[in-house]
Amino acid sequence: MVAWRGARSVVCAASYEARRFGIRSAMPALRAERLCPDAVFVPPDFNRYRTVSRQVREIFHQHAELVEPLSLDEAYLDVTTNLLDLPSATAVAESIRARIRETTALTASAGVAPAKFLAKIASDWNKPDGIHVIRPHQVRAFLEPLPVGKIHGVGRVMESRLHALGIRTAGDLARRELVELERHFGRYGLRLMNSPTASTAARCARIGR
């Protein structure tokens, strides 16, 4: 994992092997060490990260005009049209992943969907080093069984409150009336109602580590 040892350090990133022990980003390094005493600590190299981040963003901008960065190594891209005239959004995502590997020797995962909400979930679907595509005609089938905990902004507390109301999936949520959600959650009820179907007019890709 990427972190300095010591009481004031936190985990910057954790490998998939470390995550099996419950180690997560932003966790205190001392706690991570207790969870996995044999963990290998790799000191952060922020200069190197910034250099690679610039390389990755250059690749994004070679493929799409509209790029919304999320962090050093991930972004949303509007790929309704693309600068290389590739035949599909999926082809754009695959091209980006290949260029990242060629340029940086790093892997990247991608999610392709007709909405940012869905692209975010899809990008986590086949990690590490994978791609998941949700086509427009697949949206309803994808959302129906999706656990509400996968909805952006729904943490453990909100998930428990939704479960108490019998709302366990995005499909369950879509079948509830807005007035009921607002009665239980106030203004957040409208956000919950809109989250599973929130869409842009564009076809989106989310690329990240």
CORPE-V185678 format. One record per backbone hydrogen bond with DSSP energy under -1.0 kcal/mol. NH is the residue of the N-H (numbers start at 1). CO is the residue of the C=O. E is the energy in kcal/mol with one decimal. If there is no record, write none. Layout:
BEGIN
nh: (NH/NH)
co: (CO/CO)
e: (E/E)
END
This chain:
BEGIN
nh: (2/3/9/11/12/13/19/21/22/23/26/27/29/32/33/34/35/36/39/42/49/50/51/52/53/54/55/56/57/58/59/60/61/62/63/64/68/70/71/75/76/77/78/79/83/85/92/93/94/95/96/97/98/99/100/101/102/103/104/105/109/110/111/112/113/119/120/121/122/123/124/125/132/134/138/139/142/143/144/146/148/150/151/154/159/160/161/162/163/164/166/167/170/171/173/174/175/176/181/182/183/184/185/186/188/189/190/191/192/193/194/195/198/204/205/206/207/208)
co: (13/42/6/27/2/2/15/18/19/18/11/24/9/28/29/30/31/32/36/1/45/46/47/48/49/50/51/52/53/54/55/56/57/58/60/60/76/74/74/207/68/205/66/203/63/82/88/89/90/91/92/93/94/95/96/97/98/99/100/101/208/130/206/132/204/115/116/117/118/119/121/122/110/112/135/136/138/139/140/143/168/147/148/151/155/156/157/158/159/160/163/162/146/144/169/170/171/173/177/178/179/180/181/182/185/186/187/187/188/189/190/191/194/113/77/111/75/109)
e: (-2.6/-1.3/-1.1/-2.8/-3.0/-1.1/-2.1/-1.7/-2.0/-1.3/-3.6/-1.5/-2.6/-2.1/-2.4/-1.7/-2.3/-2.1/-2.2/-2.6/-2.0/-2.4/-1.9/-2.4/-2.6/-2.1/-1.8/-2.6/-2.5/-2.1/-1.6/-2.1/-2.5/-1.2/-1.4/-2.1/-3.1/-2.7/-1.5/-1.9/-2.5/-2.9/-2.2/-2.8/-2.3/-1.1/-1.7/-2.3/-2.4/-2.3/-2.6/-2.3/-2.2/-2.4/-2.5/-2.0/-2.4/-2.6/-2.7/-1.5/-3.5/-2.1/-2.1/-2.3/-2.5/-2.5/-2.5/-1.5/-2.9/-2.0/-1.1/-1.2/-1.9/-3.2/-2.6/-1.1/-2.2/-2.7/-2.3/-1.4/-1.8/-2.1/-1.7/-2.3/-2.6/-2.2/-2.0/-2.5/-2.5/-2.0/-2.0/-2.7/-2.5/-1.2/-2.1/-2.3/-1.1/-1.4/-1.8/-2.8/-1.7/-1.6/-2.9/-2.0/-1.3/-1.8/-1.1/-1.0/-2.5/-2.3/-2.2/-2.1/-1.4/-2.7/-2.2/-2.6/-2.2/-2.5)
END
